[in-house]
Amino acid sequence: MLKKLYPHLLLVVMCGFLAGCFAPPPQAIAPVYPDLCTPAPKKATSRPYQIKGIWYHPQPHFEYEEVGIASYYGGGDVFHGRPTATGERFDMNGLSAAHKTIPLPCVAEVTNLENGRQINIKVNDRGPFIDGRIIDVSRRVAQLLGFERKGTARVRVRTLVPESLALNGLSPPIVMLAEGGPAGLSIASLIPDTFSSPSPKKIDYVATPTSPSQGRSTGIFIDVGGYTTQAQAHEVCKKISNFGNSPLQPIEKRGEKPYVVRMGPFPSMIAANEVLDQLGGSGHLSRLVIIRP
């Protein structure tokens, strides 16, 4: 009896094996608290993808925060000029990064926990596909964060929701949450205020004008500061007036230190990088702002 059934059993097993080989990848896990998350637009980069036999599932929402190891790519010019996951050309001297699962494109805050430096950058690529690493930044970002020579650093990566929405041409959500959700967690904690408590070590990439009161200026700017009074900002203007040929002016923003010194616009990222190097060499670690139309 078993001999007669054996061919049929073998056929069933083989069919099951082949079905498993061609089965679609498992669905991404839904967020634990979907009502507190901001959905990201569905794009080609939102689909699950496979690298070296491992499936990766891009998350469907912008909120994300993780501590881990950062590395950088572009140092040997191997990737320089090649298309990223979003189709943009990778520039090792630009301010960008690669991540395995957060929505593309988006803006993420990266903090080097070993020296306190912080930068907000555009994430437009996928990677790194090396165990133990959570983000791959461009060579220029590694320089600004202070780990180019070492090659890696322990960092905190946090997405900035309003800036990410603006980068995708979406309006920031207006959400009021009085009660509900997990204890101690509110939508306010998931949508950070980029300009609160600015640090003198912070360098930012921002996708929209920093303040409605400042108009719709577009271009590349460097903000140095912040400072608690306008007089302090004017004093810094005098000290850095010989850096580059860009106009300087005190700008008022939100936060505990509402004044910064704005330099710009610059004709190119190369020109802005030159001034950043001068500022860093003189002790003025600054906040870089890229304002798009």
Secondary structure as UniProt FT lines:
FT   HELIX           2..22
FT   HELIX           34..36
FT   HELIX           44..46
FT   STRAND          49..51
FT   TURN            52..53
FT   STRAND          54..56
FT   STRAND          65..73
FT   TURN            75..76
FT   TURN            80..81
FT   TURN            85..86
FT   TURN            92..93
FT   STRAND          96..98
FT   STRAND          106..112
FT   TURN            113..115
FT   STRAND          118..125
FT   TURN            131..132
FT   STRAND          133..138
FT   HELIX           139..145
FT   TURN            148..150
FT   STRAND          152..159
FT   HELIX           161..167
FT   TURN            168..169
FT   TURN            183..184
FT   HELIX           187..190
FT   TURN            194..195
FT   TURN            200..201
FT   STRAND          202..203
FT   HELIX           212..214
FT   STRAND          219..227
FT   HELIX           230..239
FT   TURN            240..242
FT   STRAND          248..252
FT   STRAND          259..266
FT   HELIX           269..281
FT   TURN            282..283
FT   STRAND          287..291
//
